[in-house]
Amino acid sequence: MNNQTNILDSQQALERLARSDSQKASEISVVASPGEKTSAWAAKVKSLSSYNVYNVRVVAMGDPGSVPVEIGAQMKAVNLAESFLTSGILAADTYILMCKVGEKNVFYALV
């Protein structure tokens, strides 16, 4: 069985859970497999984009005591700790741990 088949099977299982009655399935899981890419990155919040979506940049961690260096282009990421209906209040220059879920970059940072 190849990796693509495993991913499709996992996605179908998650879709079935999501469509089930909410009293039967109270959790949704994200399945990540080891392998080709890094699953999480250190990043720095640059600014609020809208609601709970922020502009962020990935940072490279150096030697202990050194300041992380911003690398790559700025991107958008969703803070799952904040409401999807109100404007976020996370401060710029906050360091976060970000990961990719589907096509979205997400992180969880409390204010």
C-alpha positions, -999 to 999 in steps of 0.1 A, spaced: 0 0 0 16 33 -10 17 66 10 -10 83 -12 -35 55 -4 -28 58 33 -35 96 32 -67 91 12 -79 64 37 -71 87 66 -89 117 50 -120 95 43 -121 83 79 -119 119 92 -146 130 68 -169 102 81 -162 114 117 -169 150 109 -203 140 92 -214 119 122 -238 131 148 -219 155 171 -230 135 201 -213 104 187 -180 120 177 -168 149 199 -132 150 186 -115 155 153 -79 144 149 -52 155 126 -30 126 115 6 134 106 31 110 93 68 112 96 89 116 65 96 141 39 90 175 55 93 192 89 60 191 106 64 223 127 85 255 125 94 283 148 80 316 135 76 352 145 43 372 144 47 403 123 12 418 123 -25 411 125 -41 404 91 -78 400 101 -98 382 128 -75 355 141 -52 354 110 -17 368 114 12 377 91 42 356 102 77 348 91 96 316 98 128 320 120 160 300 121 172 292 155 209 297 161 232 290 190 219 293 226 217 330 235 215 342 199 185 360 184 165 339 159 169 351 123 138 357 101 140 337 69 118 332 38 87 352 28 60 365 50 29 342 51 -5 340 68 -12 317 98 -44 312 119 -42 314 157 -65 286 169 -65 300 205 -85 330 194 -121 334 183 -128 331 145 -153 359 149 -134 388 166 -102 406 159 -71 389 174 -49 406 200 -16 387 199 13 411 200 37 416 171 72 400 177 57 371 195 75 338 187 52 308 179 54 272 169 35 268 136 25 238 116 6 231 84 -28 214 85 -41 208 50 -35 240 31 -34 263 62 -6 273 85 -19 272 121 -6 278 156 -20 280 191 -8 310 212 -27 323 242 -25 360 249 
